[in-house]
Amino acid sequence: MLQKTFQSAREQMGAVRPGATARDTRLDVFRALCLLTIFVNHVPGQYLEYLTHKNFGFSDSAEAFVLISGLAVGAAYGRNFVAGARLASTLKAWRRAMTLYVAHIMTSIVTLAIFSAGALYFGRQELLGEINIRPLVEQTEQGIVAMVLLGHQLGYNNILSMYAVLLLMLPAMLWLNAISPRLLFAVSATLWLAAGCLKLVPYNFLDEGYWFLNPWSWQFLFVIGILCMNHVRAGGELPRSPWLIGLSAAYVLISACWVLFSWWSIDISFGLPAVLTGFDKTFLSLTRLLHVLALAYLLAVIPGISRLARLRADHPLVMIGRHSLPVFVFGTILAMAGQVFLFVTDKDPIAGSLYVIAGIGLHFVYAYYLDWLKDVGTARPLAAA
C-alpha cells in the first residue's frame, strides 16, 4: 500500500497522458489541502487562519507543498532521466520553470494592481506600504527591473519563484541521483547546511533584504521528496519501525505543545548554528524540516489515513490537486484581494472569515471549470472526426 501511496502524480508536469495509466489520487488530495491552507493563511486576520496546522507545529503548508512537489517530480522525471533522454528531460524541466516564472510575474503584477486599486478607490494610501510594495512605488524604474529579475519580491508572492529555481536545478539533481542517490543526498544536505550557516541566499536589489524562501535551503526538502519517490518506485518501502513511529509522533506532539504554549523563550541552541536549532523559515531550520518529515512519515505509514486520502478522480479535492498551478495562481489572487478587503473593512475578522469561506468555495468551482474545460478540449477532436 505504501508503494501505491507514493505512485501518484505520473501525469504531473505532463509526464503521462490523461487516461494512459490509473492515477493514484492521494498526492492530489494532500496537494489540494496544502493549496487551500495556503490560501487561508495568506489572508491573515480572520478566524479560519487559527485552524490551520501552522498553529500546531513548527512547519506549515509551504513545507508540505515543496515535499509533495518533490514526490511528484520524482514520479514524473525519475525514470525518464536516462542516457539518450536527458536533454529532453532537462528542456522539459526548464520549460516548466519558465512557466512558473511567468506565473510568478503575472501574480505579482496583479497583486500590485489589486493593492493600487484599493489605495485609489478606497482612499487608503497605506495599502501601498503593505507586503513590500513601497520600494516599487518609490523606485519604479529600478523596481520593475528588479521584479522581472527576481531581485524584489512582494509578500505572499514568493513560492513560485523559489520553485522555479528548484526546477532549474532539477537536471543537476537527477544527474547526481543517476550516479548515486547517496551522493545526491550528501550534496543537497551540504548545500542546505552551508546556506544556513553562511547565509547563502539570493539578495534583493532595492533593499538590504533577501529572498523569504531561500532555494539553496529548500532544495533539500525537495530532494528528499525525489529520493523517497525513487526509492519506492524501485520497489523499496519506508521502514515501519515502532521506534521510528513513536519518535515521529513524539516530535509532532512536542512541536504542537511548543507552539500552543509559546515555549519560544527556551534556549536549545547549545552554541550550534541557528539552522540546526532555530525556527527560521527562510533557511528551513532543522526543527521545521524534521516536523514536516515526521508528519509525512506518519501519514504514509498509517493505513487508515492512506485509505481516506484515496478518492475518486472526480472528487473536488482531487480536481484541485490535479490543477495545482492554475489553482495556486487563482488562490493567490483571491488572497491578495482578501487582504485589501480586510484592510478596508478595518480588519473585521468576521467579514474576513466569510470572505475566506467564499474563496474556498470558489477554489472548487474553478477546479471544476478547469476539468470541464479539459473535457471539452478533448471531446472536440473526436466530434470533428
ABEGO torsion letter per residue (X at the ends): XAAAAABBGAABGGABBBGABBBBAAAAAAAAAAAAAAAAAABBGBAAAAABAAAAEABBAAAAAAAAAAAAAAAAAAAABBBGAAAAAAAAAAAAAAAAAAAAAAAAAAAAAAAAAAAAAAGBAAAAABGGAAAAAABAAAAAAAAAAGABBBBGBAAAAAAAAAAAAAAAAAAAAAABAAAAAAAAAAAAAAAAAAGBBBBBAABABBBABBAAAAAAAAAAAAAAAAAAAAGBBBBABAAAAAAAAAAAAAAAAAAAAGAAABBAAGGBBAAAABABAAAGBAAAAAAAAAAAAAAAABAAAAAAABBBAABAAAAAAABAAAAAAAAAAAAAAAAAAAAAAGGBAAAAAAAAAAAAAAAAAAAAAAAAAAAAAAAAAAAAX
